[in-house]
Amino acid sequence: MAANNRRMSGKKGAQVGSGGKRRRGLEGKGPTPPAEMRKGHAKQRVAQAQARRAQGRPQRRTGGKSTAEMVVGRNPVAEALREGVPATTLYVQQFIDNDERVREAIQLAGERGGIHLMEAPRPELDRMTNGLNHQGLVLQVPPYEYAHPEDLAAAAYDQGEDPLIVALDGVTDPRNLGAVVRSVSAFGGHGVVVPERRAAGMTAGAWKTSAGTAARTPVARATNLTRALEAYKKAGIAVVGLAADGDREIGDLEALEGPVVIVVGSEGKGLSRLVGETCDFRVRIPMPGGAESLNAGVAAGVVLYEAARRRG
């Protein structure tokens, strides 16, 4: 009998003293929650970003953070506040000569809400700005939190639209990035992708050039731009590179009517070799006036207009 008991104990199934745990395990954990409620899912990130935009708060971006930035000087600080650049603290020097720009900066910061007003002695402002000529005004800009590249496409599909995305390759001027963000917003695009290295980021200068559109147009940062473009291609999104030696003109490209990523290179060097080889199409912008090239902001605007026109 003892031998028989040993053989039976090796069989699968509920055992004496199991407390019914195996039976409860078979009952399951209920229906699978929707994608918007699953932690880490792209649709959950999109839903959270949309909720933040609806509440007028900065978006939570999952592609990493930039470093904090200081805007210094009376004119730059007043302009940044006027253009809606996000800020956390306005530092005002003690016993400052209170001119019109100082009064405007303090008034704008107070009207915006959420910006702390701090009075500080000049030596402290000198230390904060590493001796820059701050003229008694320093504006602290929080680190920008970037989206993940896949979030841009997910947000477009969630709205029932084909993705229209611009990727920048080797564009290092923040003002060009801001201009591209503004064009993407104007022509119904879904965001901008920038590389993590050797590229412009969302600084105060980029925010100012975007004229406030950066608050509603996400910017994603890719660790490797070529791999990000390959992932877009696997998802069925056409990758179109702008190149002076492109084999067709943008007016002849039907791919602009569907899901597409438009890749814009730097004004001087154009597309890098690997990025250019990754593109499905290389197209050019006709320029009968004879100019050799356009800056990234203008070039992106021209192609985005053509894509918006085709989409009707």
C-alpha positions in Angstrom: 0.0 0.0 0.0 2.8 2.4 0.8 4.3 1.9 -2.7 0.9 2.6 -4.3 0.6 5.8 -2.3 4.0 7.0 -3.5 3.1 6.3 -7.2 -0.2 8.2 -6.8 1.5 11.2 -5.2 3.6 11.8 -8.3 0.5 12.3 -10.5 -0.7 15.7 -11.5 -3.9 17.1 -10.0 -5.2 18.3 -6.7 -3.5 16.8 -3.7 -4.7 16.3 -0.2 -4.2 19.5 1.8 -3.9 21.8 -1.3 -6.7 24.0 0.1 -8.2 24.2 -3.4 -5.5 26.4 -4.7 -5.3 24.5 -8.0 -9.0 24.9 -8.5 -8.9 28.6 -7.9 -6.1 29.0 -10.3 -8.3 27.5 -13.0 -10.9 30.2 -12.4 -8.9 32.8 -14.2 -8.3 36.5 -13.5 -11.2 37.9 -15.4 -11.3 39.6 -18.9 -8.2 41.2 -20.3 -8.3 45.0 -19.6 -8.4 47.4 -22.6 -5.1 48.6 -24.0 -5.6 52.0 -22.4 -5.5 50.5 -18.9 -2.5 48.2 -19.4 0.7 49.6 -17.9 3.4 50.3 -20.4 1.1 49.9 -23.4 1.5 52.6 -26.1 -2.3 53.3 -26.0 -2.1 54.0 -22.3 0.7 56.5 -22.8 -1.4 58.2 -25.6 -4.5 58.3 -23.3 -2.5 59.9 -20.5 -1.0 62.4 -22.8 -4.4 63.4 -24.2 -5.7 63.8 -20.7 -2.9 66.1 -19.8 -3.4 68.2 -22.9 -7.1 68.5 -22.1 -6.2 69.8 -18.6 -3.6 72.2 -20.0 -0.8 70.5 -18.2 2.6 69.5 -19.7 2.5 66.1 -21.3 4.2 63.2 -19.6 6.7 62.0 -22.2 8.4 58.6 -22.1 11.4 59.1 -24.3 13.6 60.6 -21.6 14.2 64.1 -20.2 16.4 67.0 -21.3 18.3 69.0 -18.8 16.9 72.0 -17.0 17.6 75.3 -18.6 18.0 78.9 -17.5 16.8 81.9 -19.6 18.7 85.0 -18.6 18.4 88.7 -19.3 15.5 91.0 -19.3 14.5 90.8 -23.0 14.9 87.0 -23.3 12.9 86.4 -20.1 10.1 88.7 -21.1 10.0 87.1 -24.6 10.0 83.6 -23.2 7.1 84.4 -20.9 5.2 86.2 -23.7 5.6 83.1 -26.0 4.3 80.7 -23.4 7.6 78.9 -22.7 7.0 76.6 -19.7 8.7 77.8 -16.6 8.8 76.9 -12.9 10.5 79.9 -11.3 11.2 83.5 -12.0 14.2 84.8 -10.1 14.3 88.6 -9.6 17.3 90.3 -8.2 17.0 92.2 -4.9 16.9 96.0 -5.3 16.6 95.7 -9.1 16.1 98.7 -11.2 12.4 98.2 -12.0 12.0 99.1 -15.7 9.2 98.2 -18.1 10.7 94.7 -19.0 11.0 93.7 -15.4 7.4 94.8 -14.6 6.2 92.9 -17.7 8.0 89.7 -16.7 6.6 89.8 -13.2 3.1 90.5 -14.5 3.2 87.7 -17.1 4.6 85.2 -14.5 1.8 86.1 -12.1 -0.9 85.8 -14.8 0.3 82.5 -16.0 0.1 80.8 -12.6 2.2 77.9 -11.5 5.4 80.1 -11.7 7.1 80.8 -8.4 8.4 84.4 -7.9 11.7 84.4 -6.0 13.8 87.3 -4.9 17.5 86.6 -4.8 20.7 88.6 -4.1 22.9 89.3 -7.1 25.7 86.9 -6.0 23.2 84.0 -6.0 22.0 84.8 -9.5 25.6 85.1 -10.6 26.3 81.6 -9.2 23.2 80.2 -10.8 24.0 81.5 -14.3 27.8 80.9 -14.1 28.5 84.7 -14.3 26.3 85.4 -17.4 24.9 88.9 -17.8 21.4 88.1 -16.4 20.4 91.8 -15.8 18.6 90.8 -12.6 16.1 88.3 -14.3 16.5 84.5 -14.5 13.7 82.2 -15.7 14.0 78.5 -14.9 12.7 76.2 -17.6 11.9 72.6 -16.5 13.4 69.6 -18.4 11.3 68.7 -21.4 9.9 65.2 -21.3 10.0 63.6 -24.7 7.5 61.1 -26.2 8.4 57.7 -27.5 8.4 57.5 -31.4 5.8 54.8 -31.4 3.4 57.0 -29.4 3.1 59.4 -32.3 1.8 56.8 -34.6 -0.4 55.3 -31.9 -2.0 58.7 -31.2 -2.8 59.2 -34.9 -4.4 55.8 -35.3 -6.3 56.3 -32.1 -7.9 59.4 -33.7 -8.8 57.4 -36.8 -6.1 59.2 -38.9 -3.1 58.1 -40.9 0.1 59.2 -39.2 1.8 62.3 -40.6 5.2 62.6 -38.8 8.4 64.6 -39.4 11.8 63.2 -38.4 14.8 65.4 -38.3 18.3 64.1 -39.2 21.2 66.2 -38.1 19.3 69.4 -37.5 21.1 71.2 -34.7 19.5 74.6 -34.6 16.7 74.7 -31.9 14.9 77.4 -34.0 14.6 75.1 -36.9 13.1 72.5 -34.6 10.6 75.0 -33.3 9.7 76.0 -36.9 9.1 72.4 -37.8 6.9 71.8 -34.7 4.9 74.9 -35.8 4.5 73.6 -39.3 3.5 70.1 -38.1 0.8 71.7 -36.0 -0.4 74.0 -38.8 -0.8 71.2 -41.3 -2.4 68.5 -39.0 0.7 66.4 -38.4 1.1 64.1 -35.4 4.5 65.0 -34.1 8.2 65.3 -34.6 11.0 62.8 -34.0 14.6 63.9 -33.2 17.7 61.8 -32.5 19.0 61.7 -29.0 22.5 62.8 -30.0 23.9 65.5 -32.2 20.5 67.1 -32.7 18.5 70.1 -31.5 16.3 69.6 -28.4 13.3 71.4 -27.1 15.0 74.3 -25.5 13.5 77.7 -24.7 14.6 78.9 -28.1 12.7 76.0 -29.8 9.6 76.7 -27.6 9.7 80.4 -28.6 10.0 79.6 -32.4 7.1 77.2 -32.2 4.9 80.1 -31.1 3.2 78.0 -28.4 2.4 75.0 -30.7 4.9 72.8 -28.8 2.3 72.6 -26.0 0.0 70.5 -28.2 2.4 68.9 -30.7 4.6 66.1 -29.2 8.3 65.8 -29.9 9.7 62.3 -29.5 13.3 61.4 -29.1 14.9 58.3 -30.6 18.0 56.6 -29.3 18.8 55.5 -32.8 17.0 57.3 -35.6 17.6 54.6 -38.2 16.1 51.9 -36.0 13.1 54.1 -35.3 12.5 54.6 -39.0 12.8 50.8 -39.6 10.2 50.3 -36.9 7.9 52.7 -38.6 8.4 50.8 -41.9 7.5 47.5 -40.2 4.3 49.1 -38.9 3.3 49.9 -42.5 4.3 53.6 -42.5 6.2 54.9 -45.6 9.4 56.7 -44.9 10.1 59.6 -47.3 13.5 61.4 -47.3 14.0 64.9 -48.7 17.2 65.1 -50.8 18.4 67.5 -53.4 19.3 64.5 -55.6 15.9 62.7 -55.1 14.7 60.6 -58.0 11.2 62.3 -58.0 9.5 65.5 -57.0 7.1 65.7 -54.0 4.2 66.5 -56.3 4.5 63.0 -57.8 4.5 61.1 -54.6 1.3 59.3 -53.8 2.8 58.0 -50.5 2.0 61.4 -48.9 -1.7 60.4 -49.0 -1.3 57.6 -46.5 0.7 56.9 -43.3 4.1 58.6 -43.8 7.2 59.8 -42.0 8.9 62.8 -43.7 12.7 62.8 -43.0 14.4 66.2 -43.2 18.2 66.5 -43.1 20.4 69.4 -42.2 20.7 72.3 -44.6 24.4 71.7 -45.2 24.9 67.9 -45.2 21.4 66.7 -46.0 20.5 63.1 -45.0 23.1 60.9 -43.4 24.0 57.8 -45.3 22.3 55.2 -43.1 19.1 57.3 -42.8 19.1 57.9 -46.6 19.4 54.2 -47.3 16.5 53.4 -44.9 14.1 55.7 -46.7 11.5 54.1 -49.0 11.6 57.2 -51.3 14.0 60.0 -51.8 12.2 63.1 -53.1 13.2 66.6 -54.0 11.4 69.9 -53.7 11.4 71.7 -57.1 13.1 75.1 -56.8 12.9 77.0 -60.1 14.5 80.0 -58.5 17.9 78.3 -58.3 18.4 78.1 -54.6 20.6 75.1 -53.6 18.7 74.2 -50.4 16.1 75.2 -47.9 16.4 75.2 -44.1 14.7 72.4 -42.3 11.7 74.5 -41.1 10.9 75.7 -44.6 11.4 72.4 -46.3 9.2 70.6 -43.8 6.5 73.2 -44.3 6.5 72.7 -48.1 6.1 69.0 -47.9 3.6 69.1 -45.0 1.4 71.5 -47.1 1.6 69.0 -50.1 0.6 66.1 -47.8 -2.3 68.1 -46.2 -3.5 69.1 -49.7 -3.5 65.5 -50.9 -5.3 64.3 -47.8 -8.0 66.9 -48.6 
